[in-house]
Amino acid sequence: MTGPALSCAEMPVLRQRGQREVFCGLTSIIWLHRKMQDAFFLVVGSRTCAHLLQSAAGVMIFAEPRFGTAVLEETDLAGMADAQEEIDREVERLLSRRTDIRRLFLVGSCPSEVIKLDLSKAAERLSRKYAPQVRVLNFSGSGIETTFTEGEDACLAAMVPDLPEVDDRQLLMVGALPDVVQDQALSLLDQLGIGPVTVLPSMRADDPVGVGSKTVFAMTQPFLGETCAALERRGARHIPAPFPFGEVGTTAWLRTIADEFGVSDAVFERVTEAPRARARNAVARASEVLRDRSVFFFPDSQLEIPLARFLITECGMRALEIGAPYIHRQLVEPDLAMIPEGPVLSEGQDVDLQLDRARAARADLTVCGLGLANPLEAEGLTTKWAIELVFTPVHFYEQAGDLAGLFARPLRRRDMLRVAAE
């Protein structure tokens, strides 16, 4: 007689700390500056920080993006200059030239944190000076102890204390999504009769986004642990749900919210029936090559657990190891509960030890960062760049087939090359 099947939520976690292979939190500015149309991100860092942003964003020299770098020179790093005065001077120069800025983020970096530069003090001082036209906030984009998606978490968490208090019951959708995906989500919620719905981050500073004791919020990204805690401190209540990846994940996410707002089964089925069918068909077509194949996740973006759930439950893959930089149990527990016992669940990274496990496992597909992909390809492993899963629209029904296709593409390429070699 056998007991009930276990899920990954009940399995032990392999925790390791050592050398890591990740981008820093400054990378998150690349999608945040596109999302917040009246915001500017001023990185207080080195020329390396500036090169990273320019390279990652692909911004041409004559473009006028909504981010920049206040470069710390040798005199700043040596304590020979008053960095606070220099920040004030750079901000004044920036705001006099860019009168469209309503939100200014002072973003810490590895160099500014190493010299203990107090950007929170600078933000408070500058906010008083430029209020009410410009609100100045600060957050850390340093990569010393964090992974790159935690830059968004730090940014949104910094915004929460300044959100106005609201008394009405509302749904707050939390997490930066591509505009087309966000519009789809809002349309589905509207058809279900759920409202009012607001979004954090909002496109503009004067968008009606507030928080209060009657606010319930649903996360769209699994890396927003600090933001979740900040909203709960403001009295809002989190609605735990699987993340909206694929048909199953999206339906579970919507169903959880619908239950919270008392939506009937009949209305839910009427609204979701057609998009669910489209998503199932799209995933089935795209995932033919994925079925019965194995996958190994290196920790990179904190998307690993819900993505593994999608690949296992909807695409028929077998996960050998699911590595995540940090596991926010409160956020990913619903996804973990849907993953059957079997894969190693690891948190953190000692890259040399994990590389040994990946080489021994020799999964059909290895999902990893850019720094590991080429060396592993040279060893005969098929890889998928993890960062592409952050920059590509992959949430909700209409993107479900595209999401499966991102994982299928490397395997199809490998199969074609083998045929050509024969």
Disulfide bonds with the S-S distance in Angstrom:
none
